[in-house]
């Protein structure tokens, strides 16, 4: 995994406020509907006891359809009026114990950190064996990737983030011992700010559901932590041989028995 700390700085609190503000725009609302729908469908199939949602950018919540009883929400910026917040921390250092979570949700978390693979290592640490991670990201290819190239230099979110392809995320997860179970495209409409134009392009979503190869705005990836097989360790019945004074090795019983008969 390459080091990309020098190319992507940590996202600031102002940028996070801008990201949440962008989700209030017509284009952001269209993407939010697609992302929340995909998350609800996935969460309906997952079970367990403890779930962590990291830095949700939406106004709504996908947890209303969740079957997991204990749900934690960790914002990247703590605010007193944030009623969804359950704990404070950073994606690179999750404030939970090892092997304690059944599901972790990362909505556009990897795009706005300096070392996204460090976040995935934390996910690996915190998930129990057979635990699941749900990752949502922007597609760096297609019209949304082109829009990022055109508007990223203006320092406007979400176009300033680093869009990471689902192929790279799959590779990172595989190196950590995860199996990718599903990858779902999100919002097949182009990044047109006009709400009326966006509604007229809903036909693209229907065409995508029928298998047309239309580049999506983003993706949702579901992966499961693989159970590592344990290798049995043979018990050590006899103590380890020690060096005697003078540098001589203590003889075994078998060697002593032979010498006696000779």
C-alpha positions in Angstrom: 0.0 0.0 0.0 1.5 3.2 -1.1 2.1 6.2 1.2 -0.2 9.1 0.1 0.2 11.3 3.1 1.9 14.1 1.1 -0.8 14.3 -1.5 -4.0 14.4 0.6 -4.1 16.5 3.8 -6.4 15.9 6.7 -9.9 17.3 6.1 -10.7 20.3 8.3 -13.9 21.0 10.3 -14.8 23.7 7.7 -14.6 21.1 4.9 -16.8 18.8 6.9 -19.4 21.5 7.3 -19.2 22.1 3.5 -19.7 18.4 2.8 -22.8 18.3 4.9 -24.0 21.4 3.2 -23.4 19.9 -0.2 -25.7 17.0 0.7 -28.5 19.6 1.2 -28.2 20.6 -2.5 -30.4 19.0 -5.1 -27.5 16.9 -6.4 -26.5 15.9 -2.9 -30.1 15.0 -2.0 -30.3 12.7 -5.0 -27.1 10.9 -3.9 -28.3 10.7 -0.3 -31.5 9.0 -1.3 -29.5 6.4 -3.3 -27.0 5.9 -0.5 -29.5 5.5 2.3 -31.6 3.1 0.2 -28.5 0.9 -0.5 -27.5 0.9 3.2 -31.0 0.0 4.4 -31.1 -2.9 2.0 -27.7 -4.2 3.1 -28.4 -3.7 6.9 -31.6 -5.6 6.6 -29.4 -8.7 5.9 -26.8 -8.2 8.7 -27.1 -9.3 12.3 -25.1 -9.0 15.5 -25.0 -6.9 18.6 -22.8 -3.8 18.0 -22.6 -1.4 15.0 -20.5 1.7 14.4 -21.4 4.4 11.8 -18.5 6.7 11.2 -19.0 10.4 10.2 -22.4 10.2 8.5 -22.7 13.2 6.1 -26.5 12.9 5.5 -29.5 14.6 7.1 -31.3 11.3 7.3 -30.2 8.0 8.9 -30.1 4.5 7.5 -30.2 2.9 11.0 -34.0 2.8 11.2 -34.0 -0.5 9.2 -31.1 -2.0 11.1 -31.5 -5.3 13.0 -28.4 -4.7 15.2 -29.6 -3.4 18.6 -26.6 -1.4 19.8 -25.7 1.3 17.3 -22.9 3.9 17.8 -22.5 7.0 15.7 -19.1 8.7 15.6 -18.9 12.2 14.0 -15.6 13.5 12.8 -16.4 16.9 14.5 -18.2 16.9 17.8 -21.1 19.3 18.2 -23.3 19.8 21.2 -26.4 19.8 19.0 -25.5 16.5 17.3 -28.2 14.2 18.7 -26.9 11.2 16.8 -23.4 11.3 18.2 -22.5 8.4 20.6 -18.7 8.8 20.9 -15.8 10.9 19.8 -12.8 9.7 17.9 -11.0 9.6 14.5 -11.3 7.0 11.7 -7.6 6.2 12.1 -8.0 5.5 15.8 -11.4 4.2 16.6 -12.2 4.5 20.4 -13.5 0.9 20.7 -11.8 -2.3 21.9 -10.3 -4.9 19.6 -12.7 -7.6 18.2 -15.8 -5.8 19.6 -17.9 -4.7 16.6 -20.2 -6.7 14.3 -20.6 -4.0 11.6 -18.8 -0.8 10.7 -20.1 1.7 8.1 -17.7 4.1 6.3 -19.7 6.6 4.2 -17.1 8.5 2.1 -14.6 8.2 4.9 -11.7 7.0 2.9 -11.8 10.0 0.5 -11.0 12.5 3.2 -8.2 11.1 5.3 -4.5 11.2 4.6 -4.0 7.4 4.9 -7.2 5.5 4.0 -5.5 2.1 4.4 -4.8 3.0 8.1 -8.6 3.4 8.5 -9.1 -0.1 7.1 -6.5 -1.5 9.5 -8.5 0.0 12.3 -11.6 -1.6 10.9 -9.8 -5.0 10.8 -8.8 -4.5 14.4 -12.2 -3.6 15.7 -14.3 -6.1 13.8 -15.0 -9.6 15.2 -14.2 -12.6 12.9 -17.0 -12.8 10.3 -17.8 -9.1 11.0 -18.9 -6.8 8.1 -17.8 -3.5 6.8 -19.9 -1.3 4.5 -18.0 1.2 2.5 -19.4 4.0 0.3 -17.2 5.9 -2.1 -17.3 8.2 -5.1 -16.5 6.7 -8.5 -13.3 8.3 -9.9 -14.3 7.3 -13.4 -17.2 8.4 -15.6 -18.9 11.8 -15.5 -18.4 12.3 -11.8 -14.7 11.7 -12.0 -14.6 14.2 -14.9 -16.5 16.7 -12.9 -14.0 16.3 -10.1 -11.2 17.2 -12.5 -13.0 20.3 -13.6 -14.1 21.6 -10.2 -11.6 20.1 -7.7 -9.2 23.0 -8.2 -11.9 25.4 -6.9 -11.7 23.7 -3.5 -15.3 22.7 -3.4 -16.5 19.6 -1.8 -17.0 16.8 -2.5 -14.7 17.4 -5.6 -11.6 18.1 -3.4 -11.7 14.6 -2.0 -9.6 11.8 -3.4 -12.0 9.4 -5.3 -10.8 5.8 -4.7 -11.9 3.1 -7.1 -13.7 0.1 -5.8 -11.0 -2.1 -7.3 -8.3 -0.5 -5.1 -10.5 -0.8 -2.1 -11.1 -4.5 -2.9 -7.3 -5.0 -3.1 -6.7 -3.2 0.2 -9.4 -5.3 1.9 -8.0 -8.5 0.4 -4.6 -7.8 1.8 -6.2 -7.5 5.3 -8.0 -10.7 4.9 -11.5 -9.6 3.9 -13.8 -11.2 1.3 -15.8 -8.8 -0.8 -19.4 -10.0 -0.9 -21.1 -7.4 -3.0 -20.5 -4.1 -4.8 -23.5 -1.9 -5.7 -23.5 1.1 -8.0 -25.0 4.3 -6.6 -26.8 7.0 -8.6 -26.4 6.6 -12.3 -27.3 10.2 -13.2 -24.6 12.7 -14.2 -23.7 15.5 -11.7 -26.2 18.1 -13.0 -27.1 20.6 -10.2 -30.6 21.3 -11.5 -33.2 19.3 -9.7 -35.6 19.3 -12.6 -32.9 18.0 -15.0 -31.9 15.4 -12.4 -35.5 14.1 -12.3 -35.7 13.9 -16.0 -32.6 11.7 -16.0 -34.1 9.1 -13.6 -34.4 6.9 -16.7 -30.7 6.3 -16.4 -31.2 4.6 -13.0 -33.8 2.3 -14.5 -31.5 1.5 -17.4 -28.7 0.7 -15.0 -31.0 -1.7 -13.1 -31.5 -3.6 -16.3 -27.8 -4.1 -16.8 -26.8 -1.1 -19.0 -23.1 -0.3 -18.4 -23.6 3.3 -17.2 -20.9 4.8 -15.0 -22.3 5.5 -11.5 -21.7 8.4 -9.2 -20.5 6.1 -6.5 -20.5 2.6 -5.1 -21.3 0.6 -2.0 -19.0 -2.3 -1.1 -19.9 -5.0 1.4 -17.0 -7.1 2.8 -16.6 -9.7 5.5 -13.6 -10.3 7.8 -12.2 -13.7 7.1 -11.7 -16.1 10.0 -8.0 -17.0 10.2 -7.4 -20.7 10.7 -5.4 -21.6 13.9 -2.4 -23.8 13.7 -2.2 -26.2 16.7 1.0 -25.8 18.7 2.6 -29.0 19.9 3.0 -28.9 23.7 6.6 -28.8 25.0 6.7 -31.8 27.3 10.4 -31.4 28.3 12.1 -28.2 29.4 14.4 -26.5 27.0 17.9 -27.7 27.2 20.2 -25.2 28.9 23.9 -24.5 28.6 26.0 -25.7 31.5 28.9 -23.9 32.9 32.0 -24.5 30.8 30.0 -24.6 27.6 29.1 -28.3 27.7 25.6 -29.5 26.7 23.8 -31.8 29.2 23.5 -35.3 27.8 20.1 -36.8 27.2 19.0 -40.0 29.1 19.3 -42.1 25.9 22.9 -41.1 25.4 23.7 -41.8 29.0 22.1 -45.3 28.8 24.2 -46.3 25.8 27.4 -45.2 27.5 26.6 -47.2 30.6 26.2 -50.5 28.6 29.4 -49.9 26.6 
